[in-house]
Amino acid sequence: MTVLGKAFLSHSSSSLPLFGVAGWSNSGKTTLIEKLTLHFSGEGLRVATIKHTHHKFDIDAPGSDTARHRAAGAAETAIVSGSRVAFIEEIESAGEPALEAVAERLRPADIILVEGYKAANIPKIEVRRAAVAPEKLLAPTDPMVLAIAADYEVDAHGKPVFDLNDIDNIAALIARTVGPFKRVLQRA
């Protein structure tokens, strides 16, 4: 069992302030996460984010010290400076960890915005752009999709629809769903 799996077993995920931003490729998920992060952090909240990808990724530059550590067989590698820290864990044989297990490894946050994870059992907003309109709507079949944010008129099957740039009202929906916020920054 990976460290992530152990962390998940030892904690309850019910108190995690997770809120998802889901949609198809190029629908605007990252842009919406950026705007929401700016909004909430501007209100003095500690915001954490989790990004899911279906692609293999690497945060190490080939030949870097940490890449060399990993190539030598390190199961986990950390790189630390005066302004940033990153942890890299090799998990290929263990498989992808559950969203909640990843969230448990983060420092306490008022809100954890999750990009991707379309099938996750967390409250989420579906992002739609006219450019990818032919893709299947998630809202009609996923009760965890609370609303849709779109740049075109869409049939949301009775769920609220926000303009993709209406950050104040989208943030208000998220605050009502995940809040009240504990203001982690104020306690630090």
Disulfide bonds with the S-S distance in Angstrom:
none
